[in-house]
Amino acid sequence: MKNHIVTTVTAGLLLASSFVSAEETLPLQAVNRANEVIDAALEAYGGADVIANLNSVARKSHFTTWATNQSRSPGPPWDENEQESFSAIDFENKTFVGKNRGSGGGFDFDGSQIIKGDEGWQVSYRAGTLTPVAAPDFDTTSGPFIRVTAPLLVKQLQNRRQTSHWLGEVEFEGRPHDVITLVMEVGPALGLYFDKETHLLSRSERVLPPFGQVDYRFTDYETIDGIPFSKTFKLYVNDQPNIYIDIKSTEVNQPIEQYTNIPEELKLVEAAPPQPTEVELQEVREGVFLVGAAGTYAMFVEMDDHVVAVGGTAGIPERIKALREVVSDKPIKFGVMTHHHNDHVLGVPAYQAEDAVVLTVKEHEAVIRAAATDAGSLKLQFVEDKYVFDDGNRKLEIVDIGPTPHSEHLLVAWLPEEGILFEADHFPNPTNGQMPPAQPVTKRLAEAIDERGMKVKIIVGAHSPRVASIDDLRRSLALSPVRIAQTSP
Ligand SMILES: [Zn+2]
């Protein structure tokens, strides 16, 4: 032990002496200047001691969000949604509470995540359920709140100074700024823009695959307990507005314990088992296959001399490969795109590579072509209300059940003889079969099933490996969102 300390001291002295005499190389300059920027920022945010002692923050806020490439229509203006949010963090006790209530895309949500040291829970106030989190992770769960709270980013810089490099000086909104990096415990590095005069954080940026450039703007500073906090915040993704936040209240260094209270009337439920990570193939009925893994699934239907594929989520090439192990001799002649959302058109190039005709609605043509490898040579078939495949032995109908609260047009696949329905994004189907109270999208799906006189027996979907029964849908429709008195804001 003693030896170890001596070694450390010696190394420290060596480092200090070489530091003085070293020629200012680019990396050395990057480290030194980052340290100057961090010191100035700490001063501007109330001083190094104040930031070191900043242990807890609780903020209530109003979010406006834009559903980029996830709106009811294929192009801008994107659907605008509102949500109420509450976040509280306590570093010493490794406690984080994040709460969100709102709606978007035909889904209502009202829930919270609670991390308390080694314990964690997921609360759905809407379903009235409490689910223990298997591996609570304070850093990952609190990261999004830290990234939108300037003094907490400065606290990160104080603790993780060694990760920081000065990138250069730039004009931002007509004012000179220093840009330095910050590497948090989890996620890609951030580039932080500090105003050269006020030393306050104006902007932060990172590149986050697959979204692209994520750009955070801190505006409208006010001082709370000697620390400047920005009262408004804007987040852009690839230069398009994604989230605006209006802060309603901020508490500094107050106990947050009371926000971790869990209402007693919540029903304790086991977490749904994780989805398979390796592609699995299920033969739902003879010649009808649900193939996928990790939250993305496609249905393949065998006709007399070809296959019709339904769904365009991630990993279609691997799903086709798995199909080929059981159906090797029939070409995939058609690929059905359920709707235009960016996570549902990824399969277009895969179907194009199979030389298949892609089925969509006329209104989604531009999005589908943009997703293709070669837009010009893409073969399209537009579905107007309904498109029927019938080889004499099997009937497969592709039906537009739009408009729904999720998409103006939505194609589902329907096998009337077998009573099998394939849908995307309208029927949450957890792996444990615990049905939540029906979402607005689910209610619309049920209406469409009735309107079309479909005698559904089985429902499979683009995001679940579980084969649901019509009773699962009925159970979900019979449940109402619960009302539970909440102790936190
Ligand atoms: Zn969708």
Boltz pocket constraint, residues with backbone or C-beta under 6 A from the ligand:
constraints:
  - pocket:
      binder: B
      contacts: [[A, 339], [A, 341], [A, 344], [A, 406], [A, 424], [A, 425]]
      max_distance: 6.0
